[in-house]
């Protein structure tokens, strides 16, 4: 996705290889993509909402010591919890709580 006019896109691609795990799949590489996009990704199977941009929160409280289990089995640290107002191009606003 392109960044809005006048803004630069911040993204990074990171490759982490593991060639000796003993699983028989030693020649496979694991690729993680890190992208600081402001776009929302729809996942109808998700049981939590995650937002990396604090400026999108209408309310926010710092929360330390919690983690979220990701789809790949890893854990991500929770830095805070709050409410995000999603504003659609139609003008409709959907409020996500406990993000």
C-alpha positions, 0 to 999 in steps of 0.5 A: 500500500502506498503512503498518503501524498506528502508522507513516507512509508515506514516499513522493514522486512526482516528475515530470521533463519533457523537451519538446525532445529532437528525437525527435518525442515532445516532448509526452510527459512522463516520470514517475518514482515514488519510494516508500520501501516496505519491501515486496518486489517480485517480478520473475522477470526480474531478474538482481540483487536490490536493497534500499534498507533497510539494516536488512533486511541480516543482513550488509553491507559498504560498496561504492563505485564500482559501479553497477547498470543499471536496466530503464529504461537508467539507472544506480543507485549501489551503496552496499553489498552483503550478505545479506538474509533474507526471512521469509515468513508461512509461517515459511520463510526465504529468504536472498538473497546479493549484494544 
